[in-house]
Amino acid sequence: FTARTKERGRKMADNLKKSGGKVGLMQDLETLSEIKAVGFLDLYADFFDLPSQYLPMLHNYYTLWDELRCCCGVQMSKYWRYELNPSTWGKKLDPHPFCGSLD
């Protein structure tokens, strides 16, 4: 499961364990902001027992995905997009042209 903070994640895990549940893999947004998506790949690889030869390919994919997600995807702040391109104010936002340079 996913929690917003480390503390909230620990509480959720404790509650789940107390009710007889099992916690296989927990992620929290606080840790994600520290180790980024690529850092979680190592946790996922260990949890799912992925062979090590897949890690370079996964790291490459998620590094690019993380850049696109943060700067060009729907998670990009509409206010930041407005700063970059004032003509977008009040319009439905399409992907930012910079994204194509990361394809």
Residue pairs with C-beta under 8 A, 6 or more apart in sequence:
1 9
1 12
1 13
1 16
1 23
1 26
1 27
2 9
2 26
2 27
2 28
2 29
3 9
3 12
3 26
3 27
3 28
3 29
4 28
4 29
4 30
5 28
5 29
5 30
6 28
6 30
6 31
8 28
9 26
9 27
9 28
12 26
13 23
13 26
16 22
16 23
17 23
24 47
25 43
25 44
25 47
27 40
27 43
31 39
31 40
32 39
32 40
36 66
37 62
37 63
37 65
37 66
37 69
38 59
38 62
38 63
38 66
41 55
41 58
41 59
41 62
42 55
44 50
45 52
45 54
45 55
45 58
50 58
64 102
67 102
68 99
68 102
69 75
70 76
71 96
71 98
71 99
72 95
72 96
72 98
72 99
72 102
73 95
73 99
76 96
78 88
78 93
81 88
81 93
81 96
82 88
82 89
84 96
85 96
